[in-house]
């Protein structure tokens, strides 16, 4: 039997509510999402500015390298993290990720304290393993809810980022100057956050590992990933995350470069993260009503709108407006792409299918994060947004071609 399931069937609304046990587990997983994402947001808002305090002027264009190394860590970790969970279960895997997050944030704090840029970058690699596990929360959500609540479960867990949009920027605003060196307290806060996540994970009732599911019939990875639907879903996730990271990683540096106060960076990151996650309370329902492809197209339109606002000016409100539209556009495109992806593989294939998707997504994100500060330093904020626009239009073409060739899936 083919592992693909029609999107319309998987997202169909039902008359009843989600079982209380499922809601409890999803709520706790959403809390873990909120905490881990808040630490990720804190790193985005603080890392590049912290690097500027210890590097020479000719190294400024590499200020985002620790964040880039974090994305590289995600890319290198998604396969081992996913396969570990297939064998040892979600709880063991996620808690391992929290431990690695503690190690990574500790390295960043120590590196800043001794003025070592390489040690800060090493911390980014370790943090990447923790973030790789966070990216698998959305797939774990599917396993915690009945099948017909798939889109809603993904959406609810992703909505945990709303709290991250409050916690992360708040920590980024008030922790940098708690003690010297500046920003070290921010990295220590990330350690504390990962400790809390480790504790909360202990209360979630993840499904036990079933040998027959892990060892069931499986197609070759190449056969799975070359399905047209898989390729569209993967491309949507790659571009959604790539464009979001490209713009978000550059924004704190661009704010300072354009003459605004550095305290504006956490505010802009706040509205961006709220844009990313606040819609998740209803994105799943919108997918069920309007269809996954229509929501992905809506996300593309909003990403284009964000670029347009960014090109209109460089006041604080231009940054806030551009980044908030970018966030909402990411949400619609990424949640839609994730929902679509879950229809393309069998239960026994989920580990490698999910891992390959995230490997590709964070491969693009790694490059976009690295290039963000380089493009900004060499060409400026406007050129950076034009590059983002080209990437978004590629996503539109991919989805449009798929719908023309497969009208029954539209």
C-alpha positions as semicolon CSV with decimal commas, in nm:
position;residue;x (nm);y (nm);z (nm)
1;X;0,000;0,000;0,000
2;X;0,131;0,346;-0,092
3;X;0,239;0,557;0,205
4;X;0,085;0,872;0,058
5;X;-0,244;0,997;0,193
6;X;-0,447;1,270;0,036
7;X;-0,395;1,601;0,215
8;X;-0,767;1,665;0,211
9;X;-0,827;1,344;0,407
10;X;-0,558;1,411;0,666
11;X;-0,676;1,763;0,737
12;X;-1,049;1,703;0,729
13;X;-1,240;1,856;1,017
14;X;-1,424;1,630;1,257
15;X;-1,717;1,689;1,485
16;X;-1,549;1,592;1,811
17;X;-1,271;1,752;2,006
18;X;-0,919;1,621;2,056
19;X;-0,897;1,367;2,343
20;X;-0,790;1,524;2,677
21;X;-0,483;1,301;2,706
22;X;-0,366;1,408;2,362
23;X;-0,429;1,774;2,445
24;X;-0,228;1,743;2,767
25;X;0,071;1,590;2,591
26;X;0,054;1,839;2,306
27;X;0,029;2,129;2,553
28;X;0,345;2,008;2,732
29;X;0,523;1,962;2,400
30;X;0,415;2,315;2,303
31;X;0,570;2,436;2,629
32;X;0,898;2,268;2,533
33;X;0,870;2,433;2,192
34;X;0,818;2,769;2,362
35;X;1,118;2,732;2,590
36;X;1,357;2,593;2,330
37;X;1,249;2,846;2,068
38;X;1,294;3,128;2,320
39;X;1,655;3,020;2,371
40;X;1,699;3,008;1,993
41;X;1,548;3,356;1,962
42;X;1,777;3,482;2,237
43;X;2,079;3,348;2,047
44;X;1,962;3,514;1,724
45;X;1,916;3,848;1,898
46;X;2,241;3,839;2,095
47;X;2,510;3,629;1,924
48;X;2,613;3,863;1,644
49;X;2,617;4,166;1,874
50;X;2,819;3,969;2,132
51;X;3,074;3,874;1,865
52;X;3,122;4,242;1,778
53;X;3,255;4,299;2,131
54;X;3,549;4,059;2,084
55;X;3,647;4,070;1,713
56;X;3,846;4,322;1,513
57;X;3,670;4,552;1,261
58;X;3,783;4,342;0,963
59;X;3,597;4,041;1,112
60;X;3,261;4,217;1,142
61;X;3,120;4,049;0,833
62;X;3,158;3,712;1,010
63;X;2,959;3,821;1,315
64;X;2,683;3,571;1,233
65;X;2,923;3,275;1,217
66;X;2,824;3,129;1,559
67;X;2,459;3,131;1,447
68;X;2,563;2,980;1,115
69;X;2,753;2,707;1,301
70;X;2,434;2,644;1,497
71;X;2,247;2,587;1,170
72;X;2,532;2,364;1,052
73;X;2,496;2,170;1,376
74;X;2,126;2,125;1,302
75;X;2,201;2,002;0,950
76;X;2,458;1,750;1,076
77;X;2,236;1,636;1,364
78;X;1,897;1,571;1,206
79;X;1,980;1,220;1,083
80;X;2,142;1,090;1,404
81;X;1,877;1,262;1,620
82;X;1,589;1,118;1,419
83;X;1,734;0,769;1,396
84;X;1,815;0,773;1,769
85;X;1,448;0,842;1,841
86;X;1,340;0,558;1,612
87;X;1,544;0,321;1,830
88;X;1,522;0,473;2,180
89;X;1,205;0,679;2,166
90;X;1,116;1,046;2,150
91;X;1,171;1,121;2,520
92;X;1,526;0,986;2,526
93;X;1,612;1,169;2,205
94;X;1,462;1,502;2,306
95;X;1,629;1,496;2,648
96;X;1,963;1,423;2,481
97;X;1,903;1,735;2,274
98;X;1,844;1,941;2,588
99;X;2,174;1,824;2,734
100;X;2,356;1,922;2,418
101;X;2,184;2,261;2,433
102;X;2,325;2,313;2,783
103;X;2,674;2,220;2,661
104;X;2,651;2,453;2,361
105;X;2,531;2,755;2,556
106;X;2,804;2,693;2,816
107;X;3,066;2,695;2,538
108;X;2,927;3,024;2,406
109;X;2,941;3,182;2,751
110;X;3,295;3,057;2,814
111;X;3,410;3,163;2,466
112;X;3,280;3,514;2,521
113;X;3,439;3,526;2,865
114;X;3,786;3,437;2,736
115;X;3,744;3,637;2,415
116;X;3,763;3,328;2,192
117;X;3,563;3,348;1,870
118;X;3,635;2,979;1,781
119;X;3,498;2,857;2,116
120;X;3,179;3,057;2,058
121;X;3,147;2,893;1,716
122;X;3,200;2,549;1,874
123;X;2,913;2,628;2,109
124;X;2,698;2,692;1,805
125;X;2,764;2,338;1,678
126;X;2,648;2,182;2,006
127;X;2,345;2,411;2,022
128;X;2,259;2,290;1,674
129;X;2,194;1,940;1,806
130;X;1,947;2,081;2,057
131;X;1,770;2,284;1,788
132;X;1,760;1,980;1,557
133;X;1,557;1,805;1,825
134;X;1,325;2,104;1,857
135;X;1,254;2,084;1,484
136;X;1,133;1,728;1,538
137;X;0,871;1,841;1,792
138;X;0,628;1,909;1,507
139;X;0,659;1,550;1,386
140;X;0,623;1,414;1,740
141;X;0,300;1,616;1,769
142;X;0,149;1,406;1,489
143;X;0,216;1,092;1,695
144;X;0,045;1,238;2,003
145;X;-0,289;1,310;1,834
146;X;-0,547;1,116;1,629
147;X;-0,473;1,112;1,256
148;X;-0,745;1,355;1,154
149;X;-0,597;1,618;1,389
150;X;-0,257;1,609;1,216
151;X;-0,252;1,970;1,091
152;X;-0,398;2,102;1,417
153;X;-0,141;1,913;1,628
154;X;0,146;2,055;1,423
155;X;-0,010;2,398;1,443
156;X;-0,065;2,388;1,821
157;X;0,291;2,279;1,897
158;X;0,428;2,542;1,660
159;X;0,211;2,795;1,845
160;X;0,433;2,742;2,148
161;X;0,657;2,991;1,974
162;X;0,418;3,267;2,083
163;X;0,555;3,239;2,436
164;X;0,902;3,223;2,283
165;X;0,826;3,555;2,116
166;X;0,781;3,703;2,463
167;X;1,043;3,514;2,664
168;X;1,330;3,527;2,411
169;X;1,328;3,901;2,332
170;X;1,264;3,983;2,699
171;X;1,574;3,790;2,799
172;X;1,763;3,948;2,509
173;X;1,665;4,292;2,631
174;X;1,742;4,257;3,000
175;X;2,019;3,996;3,036
176;X;2,311;4,142;2,832
177;X;2,419;4,393;3,097
178;X;2,358;4,184;3,410
179;X;2,735;4,135;3,444
180;X;3,054;4,165;3,242
181;X;3,141;4,061;2,982
182;X;2,832;4,197;2,811
183;X;2,597;3,925;2,676
184;X;2,749;3,643;2,883
185;X;2,441;3,639;3,108
186;X;2,230;3,588;2,795
187;X;2,411;3,263;2,717
188;X;2,381;3,148;3,078
189;X;2,005;3,208;3,048
190;X;2,002;2,964;2,755
191;X;2,155;2,697;2,980
192;X;1,877;2,750;3,234
193;X;1,610;2,727;2,963
194;X;1,741;2,391;2,842
195;X;1,739;2,260;3,200
196;X;1,370;2,350;3,223
197;X;1,298;2,176;2,892
198;X;1,472;1,861;3,017
199;X;1,239;1,860;3,319
200;X;0,915;1,921;3,126
201;X;0,994;1,644;2,875
202;X;0,980;1,396;3,162
203;X;0,604;1,454;3,199
204;X;0,509;1,388;2,835
205;X;0,366;1,044;2,753
206;X;0,527;0,971;2,419
207;X;0,423;0,652;2,236
208;X;0,652;0,361;2,308
209;X;0,887;0,243;2,036
210;X;0,727;-0,043;1,842
211;X;0,968;-0,284;1,680
212;X;0,731;-0,367;1,397
213;X;0,694;0,002;1,310
214;X;1,067;0,068;1,311
215;X;1,139;-0,245;1,108
216;X;0,833;-0,248;0,881
217;X;0,829;-0,231;0,501
218;X;1,040;0,059;0,377
219;X;1,111;0,205;0,036
220;X;1,458;0,330;-0,055
221;X;1,519;0,689;0,055
222;X;1,565;0,797;-0,307
223;X;1,220;0,666;-0,395
224;X;1,062;0,856;-0,106
225;X;1,232;1,190;-0,167
226;X;1,174;1,188;-0,544
227;X;0,797;1,176;-0,507
228;X;0,664;1,503;-0,654
229;X;0,466;1,576;-0,338
230;X;0,770;1,520;-0,116
231;X;0,984;1,745;-0,334
232;X;0,727;2,027;-0,321
233;X;0,691;1,995;0,057
234;X;1,069;1,989;0,107
235;X;1,123;2,285;-0,126
236;X;0,854;2,483;0,060
237;X;1,022;2,414;0,394
238;X;1,369;2,497;0,258
239;X;1,267;2,832;0,116
240;X;1,045;2,925;0,410
241;X;1,324;2,867;0,661
242;X;1,600;2,994;0,431
243;X;1,433;3,329;0,362
244;X;1,323;3,371;0,723
245;X;1,673;3,300;0,853
246;X;1,838;3,519;0,588
247;X;1,633;3,823;0,685
248;X;1,611;3,756;1,058
249;X;1,984;3,689;1,105
250;X;2,073;4,017;0,931
251;X;1,815;4,235;1,101
252;X;1,996;4,305;1,435
253;X;2,309;4,410;1,244
254;X;2,105;4,606;0,989
255;X;1,927;4,796;1,266
256;X;2,259;4,915;1,407
257;X;2,402;4,977;1,058
258;X;2,106;5,200;0,973
259;X;2,165;5,420;1,278
260;X;1,901;5,285;1,514
261;X;1,975;5,197;1,875
262;X;2,075;4,836;1,946
263;X;1,781;4,809;2,190
264;X;1,554;4,812;1,885
265;X;1,686;4,468;1,784
266;X;1,498;4,271;2,056
267;X;1,178;4,465;1,979
268;X;1,200;4,382;1,609
269;X;1,281;4,018;1,687
270;X;0,978;4,015;1,920
271;X;0,732;4,124;1,651
272;X;0,898;3,885;1,406
273;X;0,866;3,584;1,637
274;X;0,507;3,676;1,723
275;X;0,437;3,685;1,350
276;X;0,599;3,343;1,315
277;X;0,400;3,170;1,586
278;X;0,082;3,359;1,677
279;X;-0,097;3,244;1,357
280;X;-0,031;2,883;1,459
281;X;-0,340;2,892;1,680
282;X;-0,549;2,887;1,363
283;X;-0,317;2,783;1,078
284;X;-0,422;2,418;1,110
285;X;-0,788;2,513;1,084
286;X;-0,717;2,734;0,782
287;X;-0,539;2,443;0,614
288;X;-0,839;2,219;0,682
289;X;-1,075;2,478;0,533
290;X;-0,882;2,622;0,239
291;X;-0,633;2,348;0,158
292;X;-0,260;2,314;0,217
293;X;-0,152;2,458;-0,119
294;X;-0,364;2,772;-0,085
295;X;-0,209;2,837;0,255
296;X;0,141;2,787;0,118
297;X;0,066;3,040;-0,159
298;X;-0,069;3,281;0,104
299;X;0,261;3,246;0,290
300;X;0,453;3,334;-0,026
301;X;0,240;3,646;-0,079
302;X;0,312;3,761;0,278
303;X;0,686;3,701;0,239
304;X;0,682;3,920;-0,073
305;X;0,491;4,186;0,121
306;X;0,760;4,178;0,391
307;X;1,030;4,244;0,131
308;X;0,825;4,534;-0,010
309;X;0,797;4,700;0,332
310;X;1,170;4,653;0,398
311;X;1,251;4,831;0,072
312;X;1,029;5,129;0,158
313;X;1,256;5,263;0,433
314;X;1,483;5,195;0,730
315;X;1,291;5,341;1,024
316;X;1,211;5,124;1,324
317;X;0,856;5,073;1,193
318;X;0,981;4,957;0,855
319;X;1,193;4,694;1,029
320;X;0,906;4,588;1,254
321;X;0,654;4,570;0,970
322;X;0,887;4,383;0,737
323;X;0,990;4,127;0,999
324;X;0,634;4,068;1,122
325;X;0,511;3,998;0,766
326;X;0,813;3,776;0,713
327;X;0,716;3,581;1,025
328;X;0,352;3,524;0,927
329;X;0,458;3,427;0,575
330;X;0,704;3,174;0,720
331;X;0,428;3,026;0,937
332;X;0,180;2,966;0,654
333;X;0,443;2,829;0,416
334;X;0,629;2,615;0,670
335;X;0,331;2,465;0,854
336;X;0,171;2,393;0,517
337;X;0,489;2,228;0,389
338;X;0,524;2,019;0,707
339;X;0,162;1,903;0,685
340;X;0,213;1,808;0,322
341;X;0,534;1,622;0,402
342;X;0,364;1,397;0,660
343;X;0,148;1,249;0,381
344;X;0,444;1,118;0,180
345;X;0,592;0,837;0,393
346;X;0,494;0,523;0,581
347;X;0,526;0,485;0,957
348;X;0,850;0,284;0,933
349;X;0,995;0,542;0,694
350;X;0,931;0,847;0,906
351;X;1,277;0,865;1,063
352;X;1,475;0,893;0,741
353;X;1,204;1,087;0,555
354;X;1,181;1,353;0,827
355;X;1,558;1,364;0,873
356;X;1,629;1,414;0,502
357;X;1,376;1,696;0,488
358;X;1,533;1,876;0,784
359;X;1,882;1,809;0,649
360;X;1,787;1,994;0,330
361;X;1,600;2,268;0,515
362;X;1,890;2,345;0,745
363;X;2,147;2,307;0,471
364;X;1,980;2,605;0,306
365;X;1,939;2,779;0,641
366;X;2,310;2,737;0,718
367;X;2,412;2,904;0,393
368;X;2,151;3,181;0,425
369;X;2,256;3,259;0,782
370;X;2,623;3,276;0,684
371;X;2,555;3,492;0,381
372;X;2,323;3,729;0,570
373;X;2,598;3,926;0,742
374;X;2,827;3,903;0,437
375;X;2,565;4,040;0,195
376;X;2,461;4,304;0,448
377;X;2,819;4,423;0,503
378;X;2,914;4,425;0,134
379;X;2,591;4,523;-0,042
380;X;2,348;4,656;0,219
381;X;1,998;4,588;0,349
382;X;1,817;4,657;0,020
383;X;2,020;4,405;-0,181
384;X;1,969;4,145;0,089
385;X;1,592;4,183;0,051
386;X;1,610;4,156;-0,327
387;X;1,789;3,824;-0,286
388;X;1,513;3,711;-0,047
389;X;1,254;3,808;-0,306
390;X;1,416;3,587;-0,571
391;X;1,408;3,288;-0,335
392;X;1,041;3,343;-0,255
393;X;0,950;3,360;-0,622
394;X;1,125;3,025;-0,676
395;X;0,891;2,871;-0,417
396;X;0,593;3,016;-0,601
397;X;0,707;2,865;-0,930
398;X;0,761;2,520;-0,771
399;X;0,412;2,513;-0,619
400;X;0,246;2,655;-0,931
401;X;0,406;2,394;-1,159
402;X;0,305;2,112;-0,922
403;X;-0,056;2,226;-0,914
404;X;-0,070;2,251;-1,292
405;X;0,066;1,898;-1,331
406;X;-0,139;1,747;-1,047
407;X;-0,473;1,933;-1,048
408;X;-0,635;1,659;-0,837
409;X;-0,407;1,751;-0,545
410;X;-0,493;2,122;-0,557
